[in-house]
Amino acid sequence: MADTYEAGERDGTGEGSGPKLPQDIIDEYAALGTDLPALFSAGHLGTRMGVEITEASADRVVGTMPIEGNTQPYGLLHGGASAVLAETLGSIGAMLHGRSAKIAVGVDLNCTHHRGLSSGTVTGVATPVHRGRSTTTHEIVISDEQGRRVCTARLTCLLRDAPKPA
């Protein structure tokens, strides 16, 4: 595996803020003028929910999300919040597999919720189950701060050709 650096650490765009990414990914996207932290996020939704990507490679994507602010009426972590974290992590893994020539579009997500939580932070880890030319499938395990499994998800993404620059 290539050396990993935090986005911005080696490309002059920041001082080590952002997820740890393989250097070849940083170089490839920097050459295109792409904002990696923005690309490898859940966009406005992820920002509102406090999703933070801490590590990203084609082999493993890790992110965290606070429970506070992401609960259902009973005060427990909302299943939809877990789904957002899972789809974000799996989609980033798919994008990293497809590289800059492809975009990843989620086509199937299923989540099994194992336990309820009312406080703290959850951590999700996405690992590939299948990486093909046109689809990827990732398993995403979301755990609490004690390492107990909270949710198991599976995401399949379609890899489409990226739009050609104008």
C-alpha positions as CSV (number, residue, x, y, z in Angstrom):
1,M,0.0,0.0,0.0
2,A,1.2,3.5,-0.7
3,D,2.2,5.9,2.0
4,T,-0.7,7.7,3.5
5,Y,-0.8,11.4,4.4
6,E,-3.5,13.7,5.7
7,A,-5.2,15.6,2.9
8,G,-3.4,19.0,2.7
9,E,-0.2,17.7,4.4
10,R,1.8,17.2,1.3
11,D,0.0,19.2,-1.4
12,G,0.3,22.6,0.1
13,T,-3.4,23.1,0.6
14,G,-3.4,22.8,4.3
15,E,-1.6,21.7,7.4
16,G,-2.6,18.1,7.8
17,S,-6.3,18.6,8.3
18,G,-8.7,16.0,6.8
19,P,-8.7,12.3,6.3
20,K,-5.6,10.2,5.9
21,L,-5.3,9.3,2.2
22,P,-2.8,7.4,0.1
23,Q,-0.3,9.9,-1.5
24,D,-1.1,8.7,-5.0
25,I,-4.8,9.6,-4.5
26,I,-3.8,13.1,-3.2
27,D,-1.6,13.6,-6.2
28,E,-4.1,12.4,-8.7
29,Y,-7.0,14.6,-7.5
30,A,-4.7,17.6,-6.8
31,A,-3.7,17.5,-10.4
32,L,-7.4,17.8,-11.3
33,G,-7.9,20.7,-8.9
34,T,-10.3,18.6,-6.9
35,D,-11.1,19.5,-3.2
36,L,-10.6,16.0,-1.7
37,P,-12.2,16.7,1.8
38,A,-15.3,18.0,0.0
39,L,-15.4,15.1,-2.4
40,F,-14.8,12.4,0.2
41,S,-17.7,13.6,2.5
42,A,-21.4,13.4,2.8
43,G,-21.7,17.0,1.6
44,H,-24.1,19.3,3.4
45,L,-26.0,16.4,5.0
46,G,-22.8,14.9,6.5
47,T,-21.7,18.3,7.8
48,R,-25.1,18.8,9.5
49,M,-24.8,15.3,11.1
50,G,-21.2,15.8,12.2
51,V,-19.7,13.0,10.0
52,E,-15.9,13.1,9.9
53,I,-13.8,10.9,7.7
54,T,-10.6,10.0,9.5
55,E,-9.0,7.5,7.1
56,A,-9.7,6.7,3.4
57,S,-8.2,4.2,1.0
58,A,-9.6,1.7,-1.5
59,D,-9.2,-1.0,1.1
60,R,-10.6,0.7,4.2
61,V,-12.6,3.9,5.0
62,V,-13.1,5.0,8.6
63,G,-15.4,7.8,9.8
64,T,-17.1,8.9,13.0
65,M,-20.4,10.6,13.9
66,P,-21.8,11.9,17.1
67,I,-25.0,10.5,18.5
68,E,-26.2,13.8,19.9
69,G,-28.3,15.6,17.2
70,N,-28.8,12.3,15.3
71,T,-31.5,10.7,17.4
72,Q,-35.1,9.6,16.9
73,P,-37.9,10.7,19.3
74,Y,-37.0,8.1,21.9
75,G,-33.5,9.6,22.2
76,L,-31.8,6.7,20.5
77,L,-29.4,6.9,17.5
78,H,-31.7,7.2,14.4
79,G,-31.4,4.3,12.0
80,G,-31.3,6.7,9.2
81,A,-28.3,8.4,10.7
82,S,-26.5,5.1,10.7
83,A,-27.5,4.6,7.1
84,V,-26.1,8.0,6.2
85,L,-22.7,7.2,7.8
86,A,-22.7,3.7,6.1
87,E,-23.5,5.1,2.7
88,T,-20.9,7.8,3.0
89,L,-18.1,5.4,4.0
90,G,-19.0,2.8,1.3
91,S,-19.4,5.5,-1.4
92,I,-15.9,6.9,-0.6
93,G,-14.5,3.4,-0.8
94,A,-16.2,3.0,-4.2
95,M,-14.9,6.3,-5.4
96,L,-11.4,5.4,-4.4
97,H,-11.6,2.1,-6.3
98,G,-12.9,3.9,-9.4
99,R,-10.4,6.7,-9.1
100,S,-10.9,10.0,-10.9
101,A,-12.2,8.3,-14.0
102,K,-15.4,7.1,-12.3
103,I,-18.2,8.4,-10.0
104,A,-19.9,6.1,-7.5
105,V,-23.7,6.1,-7.2
106,G,-25.3,4.0,-4.5
107,V,-27.9,1.6,-5.8
108,D,-28.6,-0.7,-2.8
109,L,-28.2,-0.1,0.9
110,N,-29.3,-2.4,3.7
111,C,-28.7,-1.9,7.4
112,T,-29.3,-4.2,10.4
113,H,-29.4,-2.3,13.7
114,H,-28.1,-4.4,16.6
115,R,-28.3,-2.0,19.6
116,G,-29.6,1.4,20.6
117,L,-27.4,4.2,21.8
118,S,-28.3,7.5,23.4
119,S,-24.9,9.2,23.8
120,G,-21.3,9.2,22.6
121,T,-19.8,8.7,19.2
122,V,-20.1,5.9,16.7
123,T,-17.3,4.8,14.3
124,G,-17.9,3.1,11.0
125,V,-15.4,1.0,9.0
126,A,-16.1,0.2,5.4
127,T,-14.3,-2.7,3.7
128,P,-14.8,-4.0,0.2
129,V,-16.6,-7.3,-0.4
130,H,-16.5,-6.9,-4.2
131,R,-14.6,-4.4,-6.5
132,G,-15.5,-4.8,-10.1
133,R,-15.3,-2.6,-13.2
134,S,-18.9,-1.4,-12.9
135,T,-20.0,-2.1,-9.3
136,T,-18.6,-2.3,-5.9
137,T,-20.0,-3.7,-2.7
138,H,-18.8,-2.7,0.8
139,E,-19.6,-4.0,4.3
140,I,-19.8,-1.2,6.8
141,V,-19.6,-2.0,10.5
142,I,-20.6,0.7,12.9
143,S,-19.5,0.4,16.5
144,D,-19.9,2.3,19.8
145,E,-17.0,3.6,21.8
146,Q,-16.6,0.3,23.6
147,G,-16.2,-1.5,20.2
148,R,-19.6,-3.1,20.3
149,R,-21.4,-3.5,17.0
150,V,-24.3,-1.1,16.6
151,C,-25.1,-1.6,12.9
152,T,-24.0,-3.8,10.0
153,A,-24.6,-2.4,6.6
154,R,-24.0,-3.4,3.0
155,L,-23.8,-0.9,0.2
156,T,-23.6,-1.6,-3.6
157,C,-22.5,1.3,-5.8
158,L,-22.6,1.6,-9.6
159,L,-19.4,3.0,-11.1
160,R,-20.2,5.4,-13.9
161,D,-17.8,7.3,-16.2
162,A,-16.9,10.7,-14.7
163,P,-18.0,13.6,-16.8
164,K,-15.3,14.9,-19.2
165,P,-13.9,18.3,-18.3
166,A,-15.3,21.2,-20.3
